[in-house]
């Protein structure tokens, strides 16, 4: 969607190459190593700011390899449960998970993703014991 709009506004073709995984470091590394000709743009999430703290050694320098151009979007973070889970409020969810430590799972877009870090913060603040189920990357259309 962003590629189509950008191409329309620039009056030229835009090719989108989704390279998800590892908190965005896979695609970011490819973009960092691309020729600095002005034709490669990187669309990255807030994970770009977290990755230096999450990974001991990144294959690129997050400060020197890129120049910021602009922000495309902002969005909320949502906490959702399956309809079969007998909790309708955050308080009820916390009570339910505390009553069964280690028996509940939570899924994210992957290790080190914004969703993962936000969920870990929620777990720490609420004193919960849940199992992280990381997916390979964020969903794609």
N, C-alpha and C positions, 0 to 999 in steps of 0.2 A: 504494500500500500504506500509506504513512504517512498520507495523507489519509483513507482509510477508517478506520483505527485512531483517528485524532484525532477524526474526526466521531463515532465511536461513544462515545468517552470524554467528549466535550463535550456529547453529546446534541443535536447540530444538524448540518446539512449543511456539508461542507467541499468547496469547489471547488478543484481543482488546475489551475493554468495554467502548463504548462511553457514557459519562454521561455529556451532555451539559447543559447549562443554568446558569443563575445568574453570567454571566461574568466568567464562569469557576469554580466558587466556589463549585458547587455540586460535580463534579468529583474530584476536588482537595481535598475536605474534605474526600472523600472516600479513596483516595490515602494516605492522611496524617494519617488516622486511621488504615491503613493496617499494618500487622505484618512487622517489620523492618528486613526482612529476605533477602533482596536483589533481590526479585523476582517481586516486584511491581515498575513499572516505570511510571512516569507522563509526558505526553506530553502536554504542556500548551502553550498558546499564551502569547504575551506581556501583556495581561490583568492581569497576575499573579503579575506584578510589579505595576499595577494601583490599584488593588483591595483593598489594605490597605487604600488608600485614598478615595475609592468609598463607602466602607462599614464600618459602625461604629465598628462592631464587627464581625470578621471572626471566623468560628468554628475551626480554626487551626492557628498556628503561621507560617506565610509565610517564615520567616527566619530560624526558628529552625526545622521545620518539614521536610525539604528537603535539599538534597545536589545536586548541579548542576553536570550534567554529560557531556552535550554537546549541541550544537545547531544543529537542524535538517534542518532548512530551513530559508530563508529570502525572503520576497516578497514585491512588491510595493502596494501602496494604489491607487485605481482608483476611479474617479468620473464619473458616467455614468448616462445618462438620457434615458427615453423611446423615441423611434424614433418619436413619436407623439408630443413630447415637441419641440416647435419651437426655440430651442437654439442649436447652433453648436459650441459655444466657452464658456469658463467659464465666460467671460465678458457678453455675451448674456444671460446666465443663471442667473447671478446675477441681471441684469437689469429686467429680466422677473419676478423673485421672488420678487424683491423690488416693482414692480408695482402691485403685488397682495399679500400683507402680509397675512400670515396664511392660504393661499389657496393651498400651495404646501406641499407635504409630502416627507419624506425621510425614507428609511428603513435601518436597521442595523441588525447585528447578535444578538442584545439584549442590554438591559440597561447595561452600564458599559463596553461594548465591545470596542475593539480598534476602530472599525468603528464608534461607537457612539461618542466616545471622539474626534476622528478626524473630524467628521461631526459637532459637537458642536463648535469646534475651528474654522472651516470654517465659520459657521453661525456668530459667534462673530466677526471674522475679516472682514467679508463682510457686516455685519449689516443686516442679513436676519432674517425673521420671517417665519419659516417652522415648520411643525408638525412631530415629531419623531414617527415612526412606528417600534417598536422593535419586532423582531421575537424571537422565543423561544431560538434558538441557531444557530450557524453557520451551513451551509449545510453539510450533510454527504453523503458519497457514500456507 
